[in-house]
C-alpha cells in the first residue's frame, strides 16, 4: 500500500508573495523561483504573477492588459477604448517563446487616461469608469478579456506551470516592490488563459488556494452592484468583493477580512472587547452574503501593500517569514527558503486573522 510521503498529495494550488517594506524594487526572478518547489501543487492548467511598481514611467496611467482572440477583435476593442480614454501608449506585451507555453492569444497592453469629458458626462470618478469598462469588455465583447487594469501594476498569466509562465512573460526584466504568484490545480472549472490567477480589478489582485463553497451566494450578491463574474473560476468573485468592500464601502482591510472570514458568532460573544463585539456584529449583520465559506488561503495585492488571509478554520496551508525589510508569504516554507534562505520568524497565521503588510509612506 502506498503511503502519504511516498506520493505527493497536494492541497491544490500554490501561492507565494514578497514585499519590500521600504519600497525597494526587485526583479521577478525570485518569485518565479519560489514556485519551483511547489511544482506538484499545479497541474499545468494555469498560473500567473502580479507585480506592483513595475511601470514607473507610466505610474499615473491605468495599465490595461488584454487577451484577444484575433486582430479584428483587438481593433474593435481599441476603438471602444478611445471613446472613453486617451490611449497614451499601446503595444504587444513582450514574451519569450518557449515550448512549454502554447496556443497563446494576442496579448496586448494599453496605458490610458480617462477622458475628463466622459467623467463629467457620466458623473463617474476615474476608478469607477475603469471598473465599468472592464466589466463591459469582459461581458459584451466576445474574444476580448481585460485581465489587469491598475495603475503602476500588472498581471501576467497563462495556461501552463507558473515557473514557465514567468519565463514566458520575461518577468526577470521587470522590477517591482511587491510580487504575488500562483500555480493552479483546477478541480471543477476549466483551465484557460482568462481563468488563471491572479484575478484583478483596478489595483486589487487575488491569488487563491482552495475552493469557495459559497460561490453562488457570493456571486449573486455582488452582481447586484454591477460586477459580472465571467471568467469561469470561483476566485474571481473574491476580487470583486474586496473592491466592493474597500473601494466602494470604504471598509478597512481588517474590516473586509472580518466580512469574508467572519469570526464565529460564539467567538464574537466570548470576546471581552466590546468594540470588537460591536464591530463584528455589525459587519456580520450588514454583509452576511459576503461571508466566504470553504477552504481558502489568499493573498490580496494592492497599491502599497499585501494582505494574506486564511479561512477561519485554516483548511489551507500558508506561512509567513521575514528578513530585513522584506516579508515573504507562501503555501510552503520551502518556497520562502528559495526566495530567502535566511528568512526569520517563520510562522503560520491563525485562521481568519489577516496579515497586512504595507510599504512605508512615500516609498513607492
C-alpha positions in Angstrom: 0.0 0.0 0.0 1.3 3.4 -1.0 1.5 5.9 1.9 1.4 9.6 2.1 5.0 10.8 1.8 5.7 8.2 -0.9 3.4 10.1 -3.2 2.7 13.8 -3.5 -0.7 14.7 -2.0 -1.0 18.4 -2.5 -3.8 20.6 -1.1 -4.3 22.0 -4.6 -2.7 25.2 -5.9 0.3 27.2 -4.8 0.5 30.8 -3.7 3.6 33.0 -3.0 4.3 36.6 -2.4 7.1 39.0 -1.4 7.0 42.7 -0.5 9.7 45.2 0.5 8.5 47.5 3.3 11.0 50.1 2.1 9.7 50.0 -1.4 12.9 48.6 -2.8 12.2 47.2 -6.3 13.0 43.5 -7.1 13.0 41.7 -10.4 10.5 38.9 -10.9 13.3 36.2 -10.7 12.8 35.2 -7.1 9.1 35.0 -7.2 9.4 32.7 -10.2 12.0 30.5 -8.3 9.6 30.3 -5.4 7.1 28.3 -7.4 9.6 25.5 -8.3 9.5 23.6 -5.0 5.7 23.8 -5.2 5.5 22.4 -8.7 3.3 19.4 -7.8 0.7 21.8 -6.4 0.0 22.8 -10.0 -1.1 20.6 -13.0 -0.1 22.9 -15.9 -3.5 24.3 -16.5 -2.9 27.8 -15.1 -0.5 30.1 -13.3 0.4 33.7 -13.1 2.0 36.7 -11.3 1.2 40.2 -10.3 3.9 42.9 -9.9 3.5 46.3 -8.3 5.6 49.3 -9.1 6.6 47.8 -12.5 5.5 50.8 -14.6 7.2 53.8 -13.1 7.3 55.6 -16.4 3.5 55.4 -16.7 2.7 55.4 -13.0 -0.2 57.9 -13.3 -1.9 55.9 -16.1 -4.1 52.8 -16.0 -2.3 49.8 -17.4 -4.8 47.6 -19.2 -3.6 44.1 -20.1 -5.9 42.2 -22.5 -6.2 38.9 -24.3 -7.6 39.0 -27.8 -8.7 36.1 -30.0 -8.0 38.0 -33.2 -6.7 41.2 -34.7 -10.3 42.2 -35.6 -11.4 42.0 -32.0 -8.4 44.0 -30.9 -9.2 46.8 -33.4 -12.8 46.8 -32.3 -11.8 46.9 -28.6 -9.3 49.7 -29.2 -12.0 51.8 -31.0 -14.2 51.3 -27.9 -11.5 52.3 -25.5 -10.8 55.5 -27.5 -14.4 56.6 -26.7 -13.6 56.8 -23.0 -9.9 57.1 -22.7 -6.8 58.8 -24.1 -4.5 56.0 -25.2 -1.0 57.2 -24.3 0.8 54.0 -25.3 -0.2 50.8 -26.9 1.9 47.7 -27.5 2.1 44.0 -27.5 3.3 42.6 -24.1 6.8 41.2 -24.7 7.0 37.4 -24.4 9.7 34.8 -24.8 8.8 31.9 -27.0 9.2 28.6 -25.1 7.9 25.1 -25.9 6.0 24.8 -22.6 3.6 27.7 -23.4 1.4 27.2 -26.5 -1.8 28.5 -28.1 -1.2 31.9 -26.7 -3.8 34.6 -27.7 -2.8 38.1 -28.8 -1.5 39.7 -25.6 -1.7 43.5 -25.5 -1.4 46.4 -23.1 -2.7 49.9 -23.2 -1.6 52.8 -20.9 -4.7 55.0 -20.7 -6.1 58.1 -19.0 -9.9 58.6 -18.7 -11.2 61.5 -20.7 -12.4 64.3 -18.5 -15.4 64.9 -20.8 -16.6 61.3 -20.2 -16.1 61.5 -16.4 -18.2 64.7 -16.4 -20.9 63.3 -18.7 -21.2 60.0 -16.9 -20.7 61.6 -13.5 -18.2 58.9 -12.5 -14.8 59.0 -10.9 -11.8 57.5 -12.7 -11.8 54.2 -10.9 -15.5 53.5 -11.4 -15.2 54.3 -15.1 -12.3 51.8 -15.4 -14.2 49.2 -13.5 -17.3 49.6 -15.6 -15.2 49.4 -18.8 -13.6 46.2 -17.6 -17.0 44.6 -16.9 -18.4 45.8 -20.3 -15.5 44.4 -22.3 -15.4 41.1 -20.5 -19.2 40.5 -20.7 -20.1 42.0 -24.1 -17.0 41.8 -26.4 -16.5 38.2 -27.5 -12.8 37.3 -27.8 -11.6 40.2 -25.6 -10.7 39.9 -21.9 -9.2 42.5 -19.7 -7.1 40.7 -17.1 -5.3 43.6 -15.5 -6.4 47.2 -15.0 -4.5 49.0 -12.2 -2.0 51.8 -12.1 1.7 51.0 -11.9 1.0 47.3 -11.6 0.4 44.4 -13.9 -0.8 40.8 -14.0 0.8 38.2 -16.2 -1.0 34.8 -16.6 -1.4 31.9 -18.9 -2.1 28.2 -19.2 1.0 26.3 -18.0 3.2 25.9 -15.0 4.0 29.1 -13.2 7.7 28.8 -13.5 7.4 28.6 -17.2 4.9 31.4 -17.4 7.3 33.7 -15.6 9.9 32.9 -18.2 7.4 33.3 -21.0 6.5 36.9 -19.8 10.1 37.8 -19.2 9.5 38.8 -15.6 13.2 38.9 -15.0 13.1 42.2 -17.0 10.6 43.9 -14.7 11.2 45.4 -11.2 8.6 45.9 -8.6 8.3 46.5 -4.8 5.8 43.6 -4.4 5.1 40.4 -6.3 2.5 37.7 -5.9 2.3 34.3 -7.7 0.0 31.4 -8.3 0.2 27.8 -9.6 -3.3 26.4 -10.4 -4.7 23.0 -9.8 -8.3 23.4 -11.2 -10.7 20.9 -9.9 -14.2 21.8 -11.2 -13.6 24.7 -13.5 -11.8 24.9 -16.9 -8.2 25.7 -17.3 -7.9 28.6 -19.8 -5.9 31.8 -20.1 -8.5 34.1 -18.6 -9.2 31.7 -15.8 -5.7 31.6 -14.5 -4.8 33.6 -11.3 -4.3 36.3 -10.3 -7.7 37.8 -10.7 -7.7 41.6 -10.7 -9.8 44.7 -10.8 -8.1 48.1 -10.7 -5.1 47.7 -8.4 -6.6 44.8 -6.5 -5.2 41.3 -7.3 -6.1 38.0 -5.7 -4.3 34.6 -5.7 -6.2 31.8 -4.0 -5.6 28.2 -2.9 -8.8 26.4 -2.2 -12.4 26.3 -3.2 -15.4 28.6 -2.5 -18.4 26.6 -1.5 -20.4 29.8 -1.0 -19.6 31.0 -4.6 -23.2 31.1 -5.9 -24.4 33.2 -2.9 -21.4 35.5 -3.1 -21.8 35.9 -6.9 -25.5 36.6 -6.8 -25.0 39.3 -4.1 -22.0 41.1 -5.7 -23.6 41.1 -9.2 -26.4 43.2 -7.8 -23.8 46.1 -7.7 -22.7 45.9 -11.3 -20.0 43.3 -11.1 -20.1 40.4 -13.6 -18.4 37.0 -13.0 -17.4 35.9 -16.5 -14.0 34.1 -16.1 -15.3 30.7 -15.1 -13.3 30.5 -11.9 -14.7 30.9 -8.3 -11.7 33.1 -7.2 -12.9 35.9 -9.5 -15.6 36.8 -7.0 -13.2 37.4 -4.2 -11.6 40.2 -6.1 -14.9 41.9 -6.7 -15.9 41.5 -3.1 -12.7 43.2 -1.9 -13.2 46.0 -4.4 -16.8 46.5 -3.3 -15.9 46.5 0.5 -12.7 48.6 0.4 -13.1 51.0 -2.6 -16.9 51.4 -2.6 -17.9 50.9 1.0 -14.7 52.3 2.5 -14.0 49.5 4.9 -10.5 49.0 6.2 -8.7 45.8 5.1 -9.2 44.4 8.6 -12.9 45.0 8.4 -13.1 43.5 5.0 -11.3 40.4 6.3 -13.8 40.3 9.1 -16.6 40.1 6.5 -15.2 37.4 4.2 -13.6 35.3 7.0 -16.0 36.5 9.7 -15.4 35.3 13.3 -17.9 32.7 14.5 -20.8 34.1 16.5 -19.6 32.2 19.5 -16.2 33.8 19.1 -17.8 37.3 19.0 -19.9 36.6 22.0 -17.0 35.4 24.1 -14.7 38.3 23.3 -14.0 40.6 26.3 -13.6 43.5 23.9 -16.9 45.4 23.5 -15.6 47.3 20.5 -14.7 44.0 18.7 -18.1 42.5 19.5 -19.9 45.6 18.2 -17.8 45.9 15.0 -18.0 42.2 14.1 -21.7 42.0 14.9 -22.3 45.0 12.6 -20.3 43.5 9.8 -21.9 40.1 10.0 -25.3 41.6 10.1 -24.8 44.0 7.2 -22.8 41.8 4.8 -23.9 38.2 5.5 -23.9 37.2 1.8 -20.2 38.1 1.5 -19.0 35.5 4.0 -16.8 33.2 2.1 -17.1 29.5 3.1 -14.9 26.6 2.1 -11.1 26.2 2.4 -9.0 29.1 1.3 -5.8 30.9 1.7 -5.5 34.1 -0.3 -3.0 36.9 -0.9 -4.6 40.2 -1.9 -2.2 42.6 -3.6 -3.0 46.4 -3.7 -1.1 49.6 -4.3 1.4 49.9 -1.4 0.8 46.6 0.3 -0.5 43.0 0.5 -2.9 41.1 2.8 -2.7 37.4 3.5 -5.7 35.6 4.9 -6.9 32.1 5.7 -10.4 30.8 6.0 -11.5 30.9 9.7 -10.9 27.1 10.1 -7.5 27.3 8.4 -8.2 24.5 6.0 -5.3 25.5 3.6 -1.7 26.0 4.5 0.0 29.4 4.5 3.2 30.5 6.2 4.9 33.9 6.6 8.6 34.8 7.0 10.7 37.9 7.3 14.2 39.1 6.5 15.4 42.7 6.8 12.7 44.9 5.1 11.1 42.0 3.2 8.1 39.9 4.1 7.5 36.5 2.4 4.3 34.5 2.1 3.8 31.1 0.6 1.8 27.9 0.8 5.0 26.1 1.9 8.1 27.2 3.9 10.2 25.7 1.1 9.1 28.4 -1.3 10.1 31.1 1.2 13.5 29.5 1.7 14.1 29.6 -2.1 13.4 33.4 -2.1 15.4 34.0 1.2 17.4 31.1 2.7 17.9 33.0 5.9 14.3 34.0 6.4 13.4 34.5 10.1 10.3 34.5 12.2 8.6 31.8 10.2 5.0 31.4 11.4 1.6 30.2 10.2 -1.1 32.8 10.7 -4.3 31.7 12.5 -7.5 31.2 10.6 -9.4 34.3 9.9 -6.6 36.6 11.1 -5.3 38.9 8.3 -1.6 39.6 7.9 -1.3 43.1 6.4 2.0 44.5 5.2 2.3 48.0 3.8 5.1 49.8 2.2 6.2 52.9 4.2 4.5 56.0 3.1 6.1 57.7 0.1 8.4 54.7 -0.7 6.5 53.7 -3.9 
